[in-house]
Each structure stands twice: as structure tokens, then as C-alpha cells.
Amino acid sequence: MELVTLSDVQAAARNIDGVAVRTPLLAAPWAGASRGPQGEAARAGLGVELWLKPESLQPVGAFKLRGAYHTVALIPADVRANGVVAHSSGNHAQALAFTARAFGIPCVIVMPDVSSPVKIAATRALGAEVELVPPPERLNRCAEIAAERGMTVVPPFDHHDVIAGQGTVGLEIVADLPDVACVLVPVGGGGLASGVAVAVKALRPEAVVIGIEPELAGDAAESMAAGELRKWPVELTYRTIADGLRTALSERTFAHLRKYVDAVLTVTEAEIEGAMRELAVRGRLVVEPSGAVSVAGYLRHRAALPAGRTVAVLSGGNVGAEALVRVLS
């Protein structure tokens, strides 16, 4: 299996320029320094321990736009005209729908019937056709639609170009914080963690990259510990509120994690909700459960993390008002 390289990620960065937002690094307000312009505190040597990379500020509210747009842009125009299809719990769905609208092509998204209503509505609002199915059927139904309509499948994480696109997050982290010591990244299917780790390790080999996932969907941590891919059934992974992290690793993403990621740590549901509250109240950032796990990981495992500047990737902010109110209260 060919792994993604730094040159792949750099090519993706050129492809998404002007489409995806180059999100800033923000000094966490509880990390001992005031927030300021991008990079200012770092250059001043203030020794901030935790920095936040808010991918929640993307046009679709999550990092997924990077990989989706890069992948679709590389599909030959005559093939791309037939449209794209994917299975997704919501963030990749919105990213692909946004991308398809930009290219003027059809888009179908197969979503689990337990997906967030907010994410379903947002995907439809972007012009995609949404089909709801029981969680175990999402992959097969996606393949059926591709065969029936001649559409190209754009996977949410198990694709070379998707991983390369997500890796642009890592490029930006090292560019803005060259002495970064540790990067914390949410892990679901592993596309984001894979891409970020490729870029960070290539540009700053001494930095530590750590994946963070919910205990209730801890298949990646188990896989890393066992040295072999372990997949949990949806009956287990769908217990977590972090709906974007319920998907298991693929052989492709596991290969990247084994080579480039130093460890995968887990957090509890209560810790995820606590991180959401910290980010909303003290950081003025609305972050969904999946995006908050990185900060939850920092707060829980801080004593075990390497000394120096740490970046927590906030992968998305697509959370419904009712869910947010419940967590904040």
C-alpha cells in the first residue's frame, strides 16, 4: 500500500487554496497567555502550552472540506460530470455536497438513520440528495448507488487523496508554530490523524503526534496496542456522543497511524462534554463532541504529554442547539 507523502500533502494545499479556510492557531485562554493575532504569542516567546486549531471555522464547519475538495478536483472531468457519492455521518457529507455544488455535479450521500438532524438538514441545504439507512448498511448502499448511477465514490477517510487533503492541517500547524512539541488529533476513521501525522513528522520529526478517541469507540487505541487492526461493531461505537468518531480505522489509515502516530489515547463521555464547555465558555468556540476530544485528551493526559507547545485540532463544530444547551447546562 502506497502511503501519503509530504509532497502529496503539499500538492493538496495548492489545490484547496482559496477554497478551504486557512484556520488560525489560537492560544487556549486557560493555558497561561492571552489570545492574540495568529502566531504573535509564539513569536514573542510567551511559552503558551496549548494552542487550538479551530477547523470548526471551515465553510462546512469541519476539516472534511480539505480532503473532499482535493479528491474531487483530481477526478477526470468527464468522469466527475456523472457525480459523486459517499457514506457519512455528517461532516464529510456536507464537505462533499459543498464541493459538488462548486463543481456543478450531482451528489448523493448515504447517512446513518441516527445521524444528527442538524447535519442531515445542512447536507440537503447544500444541494445533495440524502438517503438514510441503518448504520451497518451505509457502505453497501453507497456502493450500490455508485454502480447504479455511474457515480464516483469519495470515501470519508479510506482514500489516498482524502488523507493528503486532511494533511494540510498539519502543514499549517508547523508553519504557524515551528517549535510545536505535540499535536493532538481526533481519531475516527483515521484520515485526519493520518494526514496530519505525515505532514508534522516530515517537517518536524521530533514532534509527537497523538490520536485521541472516545473510550466507547476505542478501536484505534486497541489496534495500536495490539499491533493489528481491531474493528468494533457499530453496536459499541454508536454509544459515544462523538458521532464523527464512530467509524473504525481502515487498513490504509491503520498503516499510516502505525508509522507516523506515536500513540492513541482515550477519553470518557464526561470528559468530552467538559471540554465542550471549556471551549464554549472560556474559549468562545462552539465545538462538536468529535472536535472536542483533542482538548479532552489534553485536560486528562496533560501530565503524560511531552513538555512544550501543544496543538489540539478542533476537527468540527457541527452541533445542534439542543445538544449544545444540554452539554452547557
N, C-alpha and C positions, 0 to 999 in steps of 0.2 A: 504494500500500500504506500503510495507516494504521500508524504507528509507536506503540509503547507510550509513554505519558507518565508523568510523576511522579504524577499523580492516579490513574492505573491501578495503579501500584505501591502507593500509599498505601491504595487500596481493598483490594488483595490482603493487605496487612498486617493490616487489620481482619478479613479473612476467615479467616486462618490463626492468629489469636491464640488461644492455648490449645491448639493442635494441634502446630504446629512449635515447636521449642525456639528461644528467643532466645539464640543462641550468644554466648559472651563473646569479647572480644579478649584474647589472651594475649601478653605480651611475650616474644619469642623469647629463649631463655636464652643464645644466643651473640651477642645484639645490644647488650650493654653495660649491662643493667639486670636486676635480679631480678624474677621474676614476682610479681604481687600481685593483689589484688582487681580486678575489672573496672574499667578506667578510672583506677585510682588513680595509677599511674605517669605517665599522660598529664597528669593534673591537677597533679601535683607538678612537672611540667616537667623530667623526667629525660632527655628527648631520646632516647628509645628509637628506633632506626632501623627495626626490623622488628617488626611485630605479626602474630599469627596468628589467623585467623578459622576455628575448627575445626568445619566443618559435618559432620565425622565424628561429632559428638555427637548428631546428629538420631536419632529413634527408629528410622529405617531405615538409619542410617549414612551418609547423604548429603543434600545440599541439595535433591534432587529432590522431597521431600515438599512443599515450599513451592508449587511450580508445579502439581503433580498435585492437591493438595487444593483449591487455589483454583479450578482449572479445573472439576473435578467438581462443586464446590459451586454453580457458575453454570449447570450443565445443568438445564433444567426437570425437575421431579421425575418427571413421567410418562415422559419420555424416559430419564432416568437409571435408572429402575427396570429397563430392559432390559439394563443392564450396560455395561461399558466394556472396550475392547481397546486394546492398544498393542504396538509392537515396541520392544525394548530389550535392551541387553547386560547389564543387571542392576540398576542403581541406580534408574532410572525404573520398572523392573518392580516392585521392592519398594515404591517410593513409591505407585504406583497400586494395588497389591494391598492395602497398608495402608489407603489411602483408601477403596477399595471395601468392605473389611471394616467400616470405620467407618460407611459409609452403608448397609450391608447389601445390597449389589448384587453380581451376578456380575462376574467379571473374568477375561479371557483375556490372556495375554502371549505374544507370539511372540518367541523368543530365538534368536540365532545358536547353532548346534550346537557352537561352540567357546567358548561363554561359560564363565565361571568356575563350577565345580561349587558353590562356596560361594554364589554369587549365585542359581543355579538353585534350590538347596535352600531358601534363605531366602525366595524368591518363593513357592514351593509351600507353605512353612510358614505363610505369611500368608494362605493360602486361595485363591490364584489357580490357574487351570488354565494350565499351561505347555506350549507347543508349540515344539519345537526344529526349526529349518530351516537350510539353508546360508545364510551371511551375505547373499548377493545376493538371496535370496528373502523376506527378512523384511518388507519394505514391502508387497509384493504380497499375501503371505499375510495380513497384518494387515487389508488392505482387503477380502479375500475373507471373512474371519470376520465383519467388521462387516456386510457385505451379507447373509450367510447368517443371522445371528442378531439383526440389528437393533440391534447394539451401537454405542455412540458411540466413535469413535477419539479417544484422548487422546495426541497426539504427544509424544515426549520433549523436543522443543525448538521445532519449527516451528508455534507457535501463540501468538496474541496474549496469551491469559490465562496460559499457561505462562510466558512471558517476564516478564509482570508479577509473577507469584508469585516467580520467582527473583530479581527485582529487590529484594525485601525484604531480601536480604543487604546490598545497598548502602545502604539506609535505615539499617540498624543500624550499619554501619561509620561513617557520618558522624555519627550520633547519639553514638556512643561515642568517636570520635576526630575532633572537628570540624575540626582543623587538618591532617587527612591530606593528604599531598602526592602519594602514588602508591598505586594499588591494582593488584595483580597477580592475574589471574583465569585459571584453566584454560579452554582453548577446545577443544571437540569440535564438536558441532553448533552451538554458539554461543548457546544460550538463556541460560545463566548470565551470560556476558560481556555479552550484550545488555542484560539486565535490570539488572545491577549498574551498567553504564556509564550507563544512563538515569538512575538514581537519583543516583549520585555526581555526574554532570555538572550535574544540575538543582540540587542542594543545595550543591555546591562546584565551580563551574565551573573554577577554577584547578587542581584536582587532575588528575593524569594517570592514565588507565586503560590498562593494558597487558595484552593477552592473552598467555598462554603455552601452547605446544603442543609435542608431540614432533617432532623433525626427521623421524622416519619417518612422520608423519601431518601434514606441514606445509602442508596445502592452504589453511588460513586465512591464513598468512603470505604464501604465494604470491598468493592472491586480493587481499589488501590491497596488496601491492606492484604487482600488475598493474592494479588498479582495476576488475577484473571477476571474477566468480565462477569459480573453478577447482575442479573436483571430481576427487579422486584415486580410482582404482579400489580396491576392497577388498583386492586382492592386495598393494597397497602399504601402506595404512593399518593392515591387520591384522598388520603386522610388529612394531608397538610393544607393549610390555608395558602401556601405559596404555590398557586396554580400553575405558574410558569416553570416550576421545577419538578413537576411530577413525572416527566419523561425520563426513561433510562438512557444511559450512555449507549452509543453505537460502537462497533469495533473501531471505526475511524477515530472518533473522539477519544476513546479509551487509549488508543495508541499515542495520541498527542499528549494526553494527561500523563501517561506513564513516562514519557520522555521529557516533558517540559514543566510539569506542575510538581511542586515539592511535597504537597500534602493536601488532603481534603478533610476538613473539619466539619462538625455538625452543630446545629443549634436547635433549641426547643421552640415550640409554637409560642410560648410566653415570651421568650427572648426576641422572637421576630416581631411580635406586637410591641414589645418595649422599644425596640429600635425604631419602628414606625413612629411611635410617639415622640421619641427624642428628635427624629428628623423633622417632624411636623412642628413641634412646639419650639425647639431650640434652634433648629436649622432652617425653619420656614420652607421646608421642602416636602411636597406630597409624594410619597414613595409607596409602591405596592409591596405586598409581603415578599414576593420574589426578589425585588430590588433591595429590600431592607436586610436580607440575610447577611450581606457583607459587613454591615455595621454591627449587626447582632454578633457576628463572629468576632469582630474587634473587641466588643464590650465583654464577651465571655472569655476569650482566649488571649486577651491582651498581654498577660504576664508571660505567656509562652512564645509570643511573636518576637521576631528579631528587633533589636534596637534600631532606631532611626525612623525616617519618614515612611509612613504607610498610606497607601491609597485604597479606599474602599469604592468599588464600582457599584453605583446605584443603577441597576440594569433597566428599571422601568418605573413608571408612575401611574399606570392604568388601574386605578382602584375606584370602585363605586362609592358614592357619597354615603350610603347606608353602612357599608363595611368600614369606611374610614371613621364615621361617627362612633360606631361600636368600639373600634380599637381605641380611639381617643378618650372615650368615656370609661 
